[in-house]
Amino acid sequence: MSHRPRKTLIFNQQWHRRIGFGITAMVFFLAITGVLLNHSPALELAKKELRANWLLHWYGLEDAEPTGVPLFGKWLSQPGGRNLFLDDQAVADCQPPLLGAAALPTMLLALCQDGLVILTVEGELIEKLGRLQGLPDDADRLQVAGDHILLGSSNQTYRIDLDTLALTQQPFRADGWSKPQAIPPQLAEQLDAIEDLPGISLETLILDLHSGRFFGTAGVLFVDLIGILLCVLAITGILAWNSRRRLNGGGR
């Protein structure tokens, strides 16, 4: 009998074992964070805020400037914490920074780090759409064009249908995006007296760790590598099983 099947079996088993040992901890971590995210609403992870100084510094929130967008004669703003304000009224929970805001005749829209907030013109919360509801991970621009709500993500432009939450890719737009600006000093003073310190929701932290975004581009690429290695692990497992079957005479 040829020694090739035996050598192939040993080779596949060695690499299967090495890859398995190498990614075991990361697989456990991804599984645990995935389960937590799957049960985020029940666990109310979005409502649990973390305010450790090192974490705020990592997210660049310790020196957050109060910014906002004027809509219908009022200011939709975020003075540094998680609260989104319509003038001096807190209207929604929103992970800073405020990336943009726009208005339709019957609603106000605010794009934050953790999703799209939809309000009535009086400031009542209608809904909040996040990454778990299908928003692009890196959506960072917002505008209203006619009756269409547009989101910008990297070099892509999407139209979002609020009824179906469907995203439709649109021709790229370079301008027309909402740009938050410094709010009036008098309003800034009012909000400074009532606003809480900034914080990071536990859901956002877990989601960023799970996807690797917490560590920037390198983290995302590392998680991608783990996914590829899992595929390699499955392939080497199948090849090792097939080589063993042939050595045992099952392949004849």
Backbone as JSON, one array per atom type, in Angstrom:
{
  "sequence": "MSHRPRKTLIFNQQWHRRIGFGITAMVFFLAITGVLLNHSPALELAKKELRANWLLHWYGLEDAEPTGVPLFGKWLSQPGGRNLFLDDQAVADCQPPLLGAAALPTMLLALCQDGLVILTVEGELIEKLGRLQGLPDDADRLQVAGDHILLGSSNQTYRIDLDTLALTQQPFRADGWSKPQAIPPQLAEQLDAIEDLPGISLETLILDLHSGRFFGTAGVLFVDLIGILLCVLAITGILAWNSRRRLNGGGR",
  "N": [[0.84, -1.19, 0.0], [0.47, 2.26, -0.75], [2.32, 4.92, 0.75], [1.3, 7.4, 0.6], [-1.5, 8.07, 1.28], [-1.3, 7.75, 4.09], [0.6, 9.69, 4.8], [-0.75, 11.95, 3.94], [-2.92, 11.88, 5.66], [-1.65, 12.28, 8.17], [-0.58, 14.84, 7.74], [-2.92, 16.41, 7.32], [-4.22, 16.01, 9.77], [-2.39, 17.17, 11.54], [-2.39, 19.92, 10.78], [-5.1, 20.45, 11.13], [-5.34, 20.12, 13.9], [-3.54, 22.12, 14.82], [-4.7, 24.51, 13.83], [-7.18, 24.35, 15.08], [-6.49, 24.46, 17.87], [-5.35, 26.98, 17.81], [-7.42, 28.83, 17.31], [-9.36, 28.39, 19.18], [-9.98, 29.89, 21.57], [-10.84, 32.31, 20.46], [-13.07, 31.5, 19.01], [-14.8, 30.66, 21.05], [-15.14, 33.16, 22.27], [-16.42, 34.66, 20.2], [-18.73, 33.16, 19.96], [-19.94, 33.49, 22.49], [-20.31, 36.32, 22.64], [-21.94, 36.59, 20.43], [-24.27, 35.21, 21.23], [-25.05, 36.86, 23.37], [-25.63, 39.24, 21.98], [-27.74, 38.36, 20.44], [-29.7, 38.13, 22.32], [-29.99, 40.67, 23.2], [-32.18, 42.64, 23.41], [-33.81, 41.46, 25.43], [-32.02, 41.34, 27.55], [-31.54, 43.96, 27.87], [-29.26, 45.38, 27.03], [-28.64, 47.69, 25.63], [-29.41, 49.71, 27.29], [-27.68, 49.73, 29.36], [-25.07, 51.55, 30.53], [-21.61, 52.33, 30.13], [-18.99, 54.05, 31.68], [-16.25, 54.27, 31.98], [-13.14, 55.94, 32.13], [-11.0, 55.26, 30.4], [-12.37, 53.91, 28.41], [-14.11, 55.84, 27.34], [-12.17, 57.54, 26.36], [-11.06, 55.89, 24.41], [-13.15, 55.74, 22.57], [-13.24, 58.34, 21.88], [-14.8, 60.27, 23.24], [-14.47, 61.85, 25.45], [-13.95, 64.52, 25.16], [-16.13, 65.52, 23.82], [-17.85, 67.72, 21.69], [-20.66, 69.93, 21.97], [-23.01, 69.56, 19.53], [-25.34, 70.13, 16.82], [-28.32, 70.19, 14.71], [-30.26, 72.54, 13.01], [-33.75, 72.31, 12.76], [-36.91, 72.9, 11.53], [-37.03, 75.31, 12.96], [-36.12, 74.59, 15.45], [-33.53, 73.11, 17.52], [-32.0, 70.08, 16.97], [-30.02, 68.22, 18.87], [-26.96, 67.06, 20.45], [-25.42, 67.2, 23.33], [-23.07, 65.95, 24.26], [-23.42, 63.7, 25.9], [-25.38, 60.64, 26.0], [-27.97, 61.37, 25.52], [-30.35, 62.6, 23.21], [-31.42, 65.73, 22.17], [-34.23, 67.88, 21.61], [-34.23, 71.1, 21.2], [-34.31, 72.03, 24.49], [-35.29, 69.67, 25.44], [-35.09, 66.33, 26.32], [-35.21, 63.68, 24.08], [-34.56, 61.16, 23.05], [-32.5, 58.17, 23.28], [-29.16, 58.0, 22.3], [-26.25, 56.97, 20.77], [-23.33, 58.8, 20.96], [-21.03, 60.05, 18.42], [-23.4, 62.6, 17.23], [-24.2, 62.22, 13.95], [-25.61, 63.32, 11.87], [-28.64, 65.04, 10.87], [-32.03, 65.31, 9.73], [-35.11, 66.33, 8.14], [-38.48, 65.37, 7.48], [-41.81, 66.18, 6.34], [-43.46, 65.14, 8.38], [-41.85, 64.06, 10.31], [-38.78, 63.81, 12.24], [-35.34, 63.07, 11.76], [-32.45, 61.46, 13.0], [-29.12, 60.59, 12.76], [-27.03, 58.53, 14.47], [-24.14, 57.15, 16.16], [-24.92, 54.58, 16.77], [-27.22, 54.06, 15.32], [-30.3, 54.92, 13.52], [-32.45, 57.39, 14.51], [-35.87, 58.0, 14.79], [-38.25, 60.5, 14.95], [-41.29, 62.24, 15.91], [-42.39, 65.5, 14.73], [-42.77, 66.9, 17.0], [-41.08, 65.76, 18.75], [-41.51, 63.25, 19.83], [-40.6, 59.88, 20.3], [-40.54, 57.64, 17.62], [-39.33, 55.37, 16.46], [-36.29, 53.44, 16.63], [-33.66, 52.54, 14.62], [-31.13, 50.18, 14.24], [-27.89, 48.57, 13.78], [-28.54, 45.92, 14.08], [-30.99, 45.86, 12.92], [-30.46, 46.06, 10.28], [-29.15, 48.33, 9.27], [-26.4, 49.83, 7.5], [-23.11, 48.98, 8.61], [-21.15, 50.98, 8.71], [-22.5, 53.39, 8.33], [-22.52, 56.82, 8.01], [-23.53, 59.21, 7.16], [-26.29, 61.38, 6.41], [-29.22, 62.4, 4.68], [-32.13, 64.09, 3.38], [-33.76, 63.79, 0.39], [-36.07, 65.15, -1.51], [-38.74, 63.1, -1.01], [-37.26, 61.02, -0.14], [-35.18, 59.12, 2.0], [-31.83, 59.2, 2.56], [-28.82, 57.4, 3.11], [-25.35, 57.51, 3.77], [-22.53, 55.48, 3.28], [-19.28, 54.65, 3.58], [-18.12, 54.63, 0.35], [-20.62, 54.45, -0.71], [-24.09, 55.03, -1.44], [-27.3, 54.86, -0.06], [-30.83, 54.32, -0.25], [-33.33, 54.3, 2.16], [-36.17, 52.48, 3.02], [-38.62, 53.14, 5.21], [-40.83, 51.68, 5.83], [-40.45, 49.0, 5.06], [-37.83, 48.62, 5.76], [-35.97, 48.17, 3.87], [-32.93, 48.46, 2.03], [-31.82, 50.3, -0.68], [-29.47, 50.56, -3.17], [-28.1, 53.59, -4.36], [-27.18, 56.08, -6.88], [-23.93, 57.42, -6.33], [-23.56, 60.06, -4.0], [-21.94, 63.06, -3.4], [-22.37, 65.4, -2.06], [-24.67, 67.49, -0.15], [-25.19, 66.33, 2.25], [-26.18, 66.16, 5.67], [-24.7, 68.25, 8.11], [-23.66, 68.42, 11.29], [-23.45, 71.24, 13.5], [-22.01, 73.76, 15.65], [-23.99, 74.41, 18.47], [-26.19, 77.14, 19.52], [-24.75, 79.39, 21.96], [-26.37, 80.01, 24.25], [-28.25, 77.94, 24.36], [-26.46, 75.83, 24.64], [-25.48, 76.29, 27.21], [-27.81, 75.85, 28.72], [-28.26, 73.12, 28.22], [-25.92, 72.03, 29.21], [-26.3, 72.16, 31.9], [-28.15, 70.2, 32.45], [-27.54, 67.83, 31.18], [-26.31, 64.44, 31.17], [-23.17, 62.76, 31.9], [-21.17, 61.53, 29.16], [-21.53, 58.2, 27.8], [-20.93, 54.7, 27.01], [-22.91, 52.3, 25.51], [-23.51, 48.98, 26.68], [-24.32, 47.16, 24.78], [-23.34, 48.3, 22.4], [-20.57, 48.16, 22.87], [-20.17, 45.34, 23.06], [-21.03, 44.57, 20.51], [-19.15, 45.88, 18.89], [-16.82, 44.61, 19.74], [-17.4, 41.98, 19.01], [-17.5, 42.16, 16.22], [-14.99, 43.08, 15.69], [-14.58, 45.75, 15.21], [-13.96, 47.35, 17.34], [-11.22, 47.44, 17.54], [-10.51, 48.77, 15.29], [-9.6, 48.79, 11.78], [-7.74, 46.7, 11.71], [-8.76, 44.95, 13.62], [-11.2, 44.16, 12.44], [-10.23, 42.81, 10.18], [-8.89, 40.74, 11.46], [-11.0, 39.28, 12.62], [-12.2, 38.5, 10.25], [-10.19, 36.81, 9.35], [-10.36, 34.77, 11.25], [-12.82, 33.69, 10.54], [-12.16, 32.65, 8.0], [-10.24, 30.74, 8.75], [-11.88, 29.01, 10.17], [-13.3, 27.87, 8.09], [-11.17, 26.58, 6.8], [-10.54, 24.8, 8.82], [-12.79, 23.13, 8.81], [-12.47, 22.01, 6.26], [-9.96, 20.66, 6.43], [-10.64, 18.84, 8.37], [-12.53, 17.24, 7.03], [-10.88, 16.24, 5.0], [-9.01, 14.81, 6.52], [-10.68, 12.88, 7.65], [-11.46, 11.53, 5.3], [-8.98, 10.54, 4.39], [-8.35, 8.77, 6.48], [-10.43, 6.97, 6.18], [-9.79, 5.85, 3.71], [-7.38, 4.59, 4.37], [-8.35, 2.62, 6.01], [-9.54, 1.02, 4.26], [-12.0, 1.73, 3.35], [-12.36, 3.2, 1.12], [-12.27, 1.72, -1.13]],
  "CA": [[0.0, 0.0, 0.0], [1.23, 3.5, -0.85], [2.4, 5.7, 1.99], [0.75, 8.75, 0.38], [-2.67, 8.32, 2.12], [-0.9, 7.91, 5.5], [1.24, 11.01, 4.93], [-1.8, 12.96, 3.8], [-3.69, 11.85, 6.91], [-0.85, 12.93, 9.22], [-0.49, 16.26, 7.4], [-4.22, 17.03, 7.58], [-4.49, 15.99, 11.21], [-1.52, 18.14, 12.2], [-2.89, 21.27, 10.54], [-6.42, 20.54, 11.75], [-5.11, 20.3, 15.33], [-2.92, 23.42, 15.04], [-5.68, 25.57, 13.61], [-8.19, 24.23, 16.12], [-5.96, 25.02, 19.11], [-5.05, 28.4, 17.64], [-8.59, 29.71, 17.26], [-10.36, 27.95, 20.15], [-10.39, 30.99, 22.45], [-11.59, 33.3, 19.69], [-14.36, 30.92, 18.66], [-15.61, 30.77, 22.26], [-15.46, 34.58, 22.45], [-17.41, 35.05, 19.2], [-19.98, 32.47, 20.28], [-20.55, 34.12, 23.67], [-20.78, 37.67, 22.29], [-23.06, 36.41, 19.51], [-25.45, 34.85, 22.03], [-25.45, 38.07, 24.1], [-26.26, 40.17, 21.04], [-29.01, 37.77, 20.01], [-30.67, 38.35, 23.4], [-29.78, 42.04, 23.68], [-33.4, 43.3, 23.9], [-34.26, 40.88, 26.7], [-31.04, 41.69, 28.57], [-31.5, 45.44, 27.92], [-27.86, 45.79, 26.96], [-28.56, 49.05, 25.09], [-29.69, 50.65, 28.36], [-26.6, 49.67, 30.35], [-24.02, 52.46, 30.08], [-20.27, 52.22, 30.7], [-18.4, 55.39, 31.68], [-14.84, 54.23, 32.35], [-12.4, 56.99, 31.42], [-10.23, 54.7, 29.29], [-13.29, 53.54, 27.35], [-14.53, 57.09, 26.71], [-11.03, 58.03, 25.59], [-10.91, 55.02, 23.24], [-14.19, 56.12, 21.62], [-13.1, 59.76, 21.57], [-15.97, 60.99, 23.75], [-14.21, 62.63, 26.65], [-13.95, 65.95, 24.82], [-17.16, 65.69, 22.81], [-18.39, 69.06, 21.58], [-22.11, 69.96, 21.73], [-23.33, 69.88, 18.14], [-26.72, 69.89, 16.48], [-28.8, 70.6, 13.39], [-31.54, 73.26, 13.12], [-34.85, 71.71, 12.01], [-38.21, 73.5, 11.84], [-36.89, 76.36, 13.96], [-35.6, 74.05, 16.71], [-32.24, 72.45, 17.4], [-31.85, 68.67, 17.35], [-28.61, 68.27, 19.26], [-26.41, 66.1, 21.41], [-24.38, 67.99, 24.02], [-21.91, 65.21, 24.75], [-23.81, 62.42, 26.47], [-26.17, 59.77, 25.14], [-29.28, 61.93, 25.25], [-30.6, 63.44, 22.05], [-32.31, 66.8, 22.61], [-34.9, 68.82, 20.72], [-34.01, 72.27, 22.05], [-33.86, 71.61, 25.83], [-36.08, 68.49, 25.82], [-34.49, 65.04, 25.97], [-36.22, 62.96, 23.29], [-34.17, 59.8, 22.69], [-31.17, 57.68, 23.64], [-28.43, 58.03, 21.03], [-24.81, 56.84, 20.99], [-22.58, 59.86, 20.28], [-21.48, 61.41, 18.12], [-24.48, 62.84, 16.29], [-23.57, 62.28, 12.63], [-26.41, 64.13, 10.97], [-30.08, 65.08, 11.13], [-32.8, 65.82, 8.61], [-36.53, 66.39, 8.45], [-39.58, 65.19, 6.55], [-42.94, 66.97, 6.86], [-44.1, 64.58, 9.57], [-40.91, 63.41, 11.23], [-37.38, 64.23, 12.33], [-34.42, 61.93, 11.68], [-31.11, 61.71, 13.53], [-28.2, 59.46, 12.59], [-26.03, 58.48, 15.53], [-23.16, 56.08, 16.01], [-25.54, 53.27, 16.93], [-28.43, 53.85, 14.55], [-31.13, 56.01, 13.02], [-33.54, 57.72, 15.42], [-37.01, 58.59, 14.08], [-39.08, 61.24, 15.89], [-42.29, 63.14, 15.37], [-41.88, 66.87, 14.72], [-42.85, 67.39, 18.38], [-40.01, 65.15, 19.51], [-41.86, 61.94, 20.38], [-39.86, 58.8, 19.65], [-41.32, 56.69, 16.82], [-38.57, 54.12, 16.35], [-34.84, 53.54, 16.48], [-33.16, 51.45, 13.8], [-29.69, 50.01, 14.42], [-27.21, 47.59, 12.95], [-29.26, 44.66, 14.17], [-32.16, 45.96, 12.04], [-30.03, 46.07, 8.89], [-28.44, 49.51, 8.82], [-24.99, 49.57, 7.19], [-22.24, 49.09, 9.77], [-20.38, 52.22, 8.73], [-23.31, 54.52, 7.91], [-22.05, 58.01, 8.71], [-24.08, 60.41, 6.53], [-27.75, 61.36, 6.3], [-29.88, 63.53, 4.05], [-33.44, 63.87, 2.79], [-33.85, 64.32, -0.97], [-37.48, 64.99, -1.82], [-39.34, 62.26, 0.04], [-36.38, 59.87, 0.04], [-34.2, 59.19, 3.08], [-30.58, 58.65, 2.04], [-27.73, 57.14, 4.03], [-24.05, 57.34, 3.15], [-21.69, 54.49, 3.94], [-18.05, 54.58, 2.8], [-18.33, 55.24, -0.95], [-21.93, 54.01, -1.18], [-25.27, 55.79, -1.04], [-28.46, 53.98, -0.01], [-32.14, 54.84, 0.12], [-33.96, 53.39, 3.12], [-37.63, 52.47, 3.09], [-38.94, 52.97, 6.62], [-41.91, 50.69, 6.0], [-39.92, 47.64, 4.91], [-36.43, 48.66, 6.2], [-35.13, 47.74, 2.75], [-31.92, 49.4, 1.56], [-31.64, 50.27, -2.13], [-28.29, 51.34, -3.54], [-28.37, 54.73, -5.21], [-25.96, 56.71, -7.42], [-23.14, 58.05, -5.27], [-23.73, 61.5, -3.77], [-20.81, 63.62, -2.67], [-22.75, 66.57, -1.27], [-26.04, 67.53, 0.31], [-25.32, 65.61, 3.51], [-26.34, 66.95, 6.89], [-23.46, 68.47, 8.84], [-23.88, 69.06, 12.59], [-22.69, 72.46, 13.77], [-22.05, 74.2, 17.05], [-25.3, 74.94, 18.86], [-26.09, 78.47, 20.12], [-24.19, 79.37, 23.32], [-27.39, 80.0, 25.29], [-28.77, 76.57, 24.44], [-25.38, 75.0, 25.16], [-25.45, 76.47, 28.67], [-28.97, 75.16, 29.28], [-28.06, 71.67, 28.13], [-24.8, 71.65, 30.06], [-26.79, 72.07, 33.28], [-29.06, 69.07, 32.65], [-27.1, 66.63, 30.48], [-25.46, 63.49, 31.87], [-21.87, 62.47, 31.31], [-21.28, 60.57, 28.06], [-21.3, 56.8, 28.13], [-20.98, 53.73, 25.93], [-23.83, 51.23, 25.87], [-22.9, 47.65, 26.71], [-24.62, 46.53, 23.49], [-22.4, 48.83, 21.41], [-19.25, 47.6, 23.16], [-20.15, 43.92, 22.7], [-21.14, 44.49, 19.05], [-17.87, 46.29, 18.31], [-15.86, 43.54, 20.03], [-17.78, 40.8, 18.22], [-17.17, 42.38, 14.81], [-13.61, 43.51, 15.57], [-14.49, 47.19, 14.98], [-13.39, 48.0, 18.53], [-9.79, 47.59, 17.31], [-10.29, 49.4, 14.0], [-9.5, 47.95, 10.59], [-6.99, 45.48, 12.04], [-9.67, 44.05, 14.32], [-12.14, 43.6, 11.47], [-9.49, 41.84, 9.37], [-8.59, 39.58, 12.3], [-12.23, 38.48, 12.7], [-12.33, 37.87, 8.93], [-9.22, 35.7, 9.3], [-10.92, 33.67, 12.05], [-13.84, 33.06, 9.71], [-11.48, 31.86, 6.97], [-9.62, 29.59, 9.41], [-12.94, 28.04, 10.48], [-13.55, 27.13, 6.85], [-10.03, 25.69, 6.61], [-10.67, 23.75, 9.83], [-13.78, 22.19, 8.31], [-11.91, 21.31, 5.1], [-8.93, 19.72, 6.88], [-11.35, 17.76, 9.07], [-13.1, 16.35, 6.01], [-9.78, 15.55, 4.32], [-8.45, 13.83, 7.45], [-11.64, 11.77, 7.72], [-11.4, 10.79, 4.05], [-7.71, 9.81, 4.36], [-8.45, 7.66, 7.41], [-11.35, 6.0, 5.59], [-9.06, 5.13, 2.67], [-6.42, 3.68, 5.01], [-9.1, 1.5, 6.58], [-10.11, 0.22, 3.18], [-13.37, 2.14, 3.04], [-12.43, 3.93, -0.14], [-12.18, 0.78, -2.27]],
  "C": [[0.88, 1.24, 0.0], [1.21, 4.22, 0.49], [1.75, 7.07, 1.83], [-0.5, 9.01, 1.23], [-2.31, 8.54, 3.59], [-0.26, 9.27, 5.72], [0.2, 12.12, 4.85], [-2.63, 13.05, 5.08], [-2.94, 12.58, 8.01], [-0.78, 14.44, 9.0], [-1.8, 16.99, 7.74], [-4.54, 17.09, 9.07], [-3.66, 17.02, 11.95], [-2.05, 19.56, 12.03], [-4.27, 21.48, 11.13], [-6.28, 20.83, 13.25], [-4.53, 21.68, 15.62], [-3.91, 24.56, 14.9], [-6.74, 25.55, 14.71], [-7.73, 24.82, 17.44], [-5.78, 26.53, 19.0], [-6.25, 29.31, 17.74], [-9.65, 29.35, 18.3], [-10.88, 29.11, 21.0], [-11.24, 32.0, 21.7], [-12.96, 32.78, 19.31], [-15.31, 30.99, 19.86], [-16.07, 32.22, 22.47], [-16.55, 35.03, 21.48], [-18.76, 34.4, 19.49], [-20.7, 33.16, 21.44], [-21.1, 35.5, 23.33], [-21.95, 37.58, 21.31], [-24.35, 36.08, 20.25], [-25.96, 36.07, 22.79], [-26.16, 39.05, 23.18], [-27.62, 39.66, 20.59], [-30.1, 38.01, 21.04], [-30.55, 39.75, 23.98], [-31.06, 42.72, 24.15], [-33.86, 42.78, 25.25], [-33.32, 41.26, 27.84], [-30.91, 43.2, 28.77], [-30.07, 45.97, 27.9], [-27.71, 47.23, 26.47], [-28.77, 50.09, 26.18], [-28.6, 50.67, 29.43], [-25.41, 50.48, 29.83], [-22.72, 52.23, 30.85], [-19.6, 53.59, 30.59], [-16.94, 55.39, 32.14], [-14.06, 55.23, 31.5], [-11.63, 56.44, 30.22], [-11.13, 54.34, 28.11], [-13.78, 54.78, 26.6], [-13.41, 57.65, 25.86], [-10.86, 57.21, 24.31], [-11.92, 55.39, 22.16], [-14.15, 57.61, 21.27], [-14.24, 60.61, 22.07], [-15.67, 61.91, 24.91], [-14.22, 64.13, 26.41], [-15.01, 66.26, 23.77], [-17.74, 67.1, 22.85], [-19.9, 69.0, 21.36], [-22.41, 70.41, 20.31], [-24.79, 69.56, 17.88], [-27.04, 70.37, 15.08], [-30.12, 71.34, 13.59], [-32.59, 72.65, 12.2], [-36.16, 72.34, 12.46], [-38.11, 74.54, 12.96], [-36.41, 75.89, 15.32], [-34.26, 73.38, 16.44], [-32.35, 71.01, 17.87], [-30.37, 68.48, 17.63], [-28.26, 67.17, 20.24], [-25.23, 66.77, 22.11], [-23.25, 67.19, 24.63], [-22.22, 63.87, 25.35], [-24.6, 61.59, 25.49], [-27.51, 60.39, 24.75], [-29.3, 62.8, 24.01], [-31.67, 64.44, 22.46], [-32.96, 67.51, 21.43], [-35.05, 70.1, 21.52], [-33.55, 71.77, 23.42], [-34.63, 70.4, 26.34], [-35.38, 67.22, 25.37], [-35.54, 64.18, 25.28], [-35.85, 61.52, 22.96], [-32.79, 59.48, 23.22], [-30.4, 57.48, 22.34], [-26.93, 58.0, 21.31], [-24.05, 57.94, 20.25], [-21.45, 59.29, 19.44], [-22.7, 61.45, 17.22], [-23.85, 63.07, 14.92], [-24.33, 63.15, 11.63], [-27.87, 64.08, 11.37], [-30.78, 65.7, 9.94], [-34.28, 65.73, 8.97], [-37.38, 66.05, 7.23], [-40.76, 65.96, 7.11], [-43.53, 66.46, 8.16], [-43.13, 63.96, 10.56], [-39.53, 64.05, 11.17], [-36.51, 62.98, 12.36], [-33.07, 62.34, 12.23], [-30.28, 60.44, 13.36], [-27.11, 59.55, 13.64], [-25.08, 57.31, 15.28], [-23.81, 54.71, 16.04], [-26.87, 53.12, 16.2], [-29.14, 55.12, 14.14], [-32.33, 56.19, 13.95], [-34.63, 58.45, 14.63], [-37.95, 59.2, 15.1], [-40.22, 61.93, 15.16], [-41.71, 64.56, 15.39], [-41.96, 67.51, 16.11], [-41.8, 66.76, 19.27], [-40.35, 63.82, 20.15], [-41.16, 60.84, 19.58], [-40.81, 57.86, 18.92], [-40.62, 55.34, 16.8], [-37.09, 54.44, 16.28], [-34.34, 52.31, 15.74], [-31.65, 51.37, 13.94], [-29.11, 48.97, 13.48], [-27.93, 46.26, 12.94], [-30.51, 44.67, 13.3], [-31.75, 46.14, 10.58], [-29.35, 47.32, 8.41], [-26.99, 49.17, 8.51], [-24.11, 49.82, 8.41], [-21.55, 50.44, 9.85], [-21.17, 53.4, 8.17], [-22.91, 55.76, 8.71], [-22.58, 59.31, 8.11], [-25.59, 60.25, 6.34], [-28.22, 62.59, 5.54], [-31.26, 63.1, 3.57], [-33.46, 64.56, 1.44], [-35.26, 64.09, -1.46], [-38.16, 64.25, -0.69], [-38.52, 61.01, 0.3], [-35.39, 60.14, 1.19], [-32.94, 58.47, 2.6], [-29.56, 58.5, 3.15], [-26.44, 56.98, 3.24], [-23.2, 56.4, 3.97], [-20.45, 54.26, 3.08], [-18.26, 55.31, 1.47], [-19.67, 54.84, -1.56], [-23.02, 54.96, -0.68], [-26.48, 54.86, -1.12], [-29.72, 54.8, 0.27], [-32.8, 53.83, 1.04], [-35.46, 53.58, 3.1], [-38.02, 52.18, 4.53], [-40.05, 51.95, 6.85], [-41.38, 49.27, 5.98], [-38.5, 47.49, 5.44], [-35.49, 48.18, 5.11], [-34.17, 48.86, 2.35], [-31.75, 49.21, 0.06], [-30.45, 51.14, -2.49], [-28.66, 52.4, -4.56], [-27.07, 55.23, -5.85], [-25.24, 57.48, -6.32], [-23.39, 59.55, -5.22], [-22.58, 62.01, -2.93], [-21.2, 64.8, -1.79], [-24.22, 66.47, -0.88], [-26.26, 66.85, 1.65], [-25.43, 66.57, 4.68], [-25.0, 67.05, 7.62], [-23.76, 69.16, 10.17], [-22.95, 70.24, 12.8], [-22.83, 72.83, 15.22], [-23.42, 74.8, 17.35], [-25.12, 76.33, 19.48], [-25.59, 78.42, 21.56], [-25.24, 79.31, 24.42], [-27.99, 78.61, 25.47], [-27.72, 75.64, 25.01], [-25.29, 75.1, 26.67], [-26.62, 75.76, 29.33], [-28.77, 73.65, 29.32], [-26.94, 71.19, 29.03], [-25.24, 71.45, 31.51], [-27.63, 70.82, 33.52], [-28.56, 67.76, 32.04], [-26.17, 65.78, 31.33], [-24.11, 63.38, 31.19], [-22.03, 61.47, 30.17], [-20.99, 59.15, 28.52], [-21.39, 55.94, 26.89], [-21.93, 52.62, 26.35], [-23.1, 49.88, 25.81], [-23.16, 46.92, 25.4], [-23.62, 46.98, 22.43], [-21.01, 48.24, 21.61], [-19.16, 46.14, 22.71], [-20.2, 43.76, 21.18], [-19.81, 44.84, 18.39], [-16.78, 45.25, 18.58], [-16.13, 42.32, 19.16], [-17.35, 40.95, 16.76], [-15.71, 42.75, 14.6], [-13.46, 45.01, 15.39], [-13.9, 47.95, 16.16], [-11.9, 48.29, 18.33], [-9.49, 48.17, 15.92], [-10.22, 48.39, 12.87], [-8.78, 46.63, 10.88], [-7.88, 44.47, 12.74], [-10.66, 43.39, 13.39], [-11.45, 42.53, 10.62], [-9.16, 40.58, 10.17], [-9.81, 38.68, 12.42], [-12.49, 37.8, 11.35], [-11.4, 36.66, 8.82], [-9.74, 34.52, 10.1], [-11.98, 32.94, 11.26], [-13.23, 32.18, 8.63], [-10.87, 30.61, 7.58], [-10.66, 28.55, 9.82], [-13.29, 27.22, 9.25], [-12.42, 26.14, 6.58], [-10.1, 24.52, 7.59], [-11.67, 22.68, 9.37], [-13.22, 21.36, 7.15], [-10.87, 20.28, 5.52], [-9.56, 18.56, 7.65], [-11.92, 16.74, 8.09], [-12.0, 15.55, 5.32], [-9.15, 14.49, 5.22], [-9.37, 12.62, 7.57], [-11.56, 10.91, 6.47], [-10.11, 9.98, 3.95], [-7.75, 8.6, 5.28], [-9.36, 6.56, 6.85], [-10.64, 5.18, 4.51], [-8.05, 4.16, 3.25], [-7.11, 2.46, 5.58], [-9.81, 0.67, 5.53], [-11.51, 0.63, 2.8], [-13.49, 2.82, 1.71], [-12.4, 3.0, -1.35], [-13.55, 0.27, -2.67]]
}
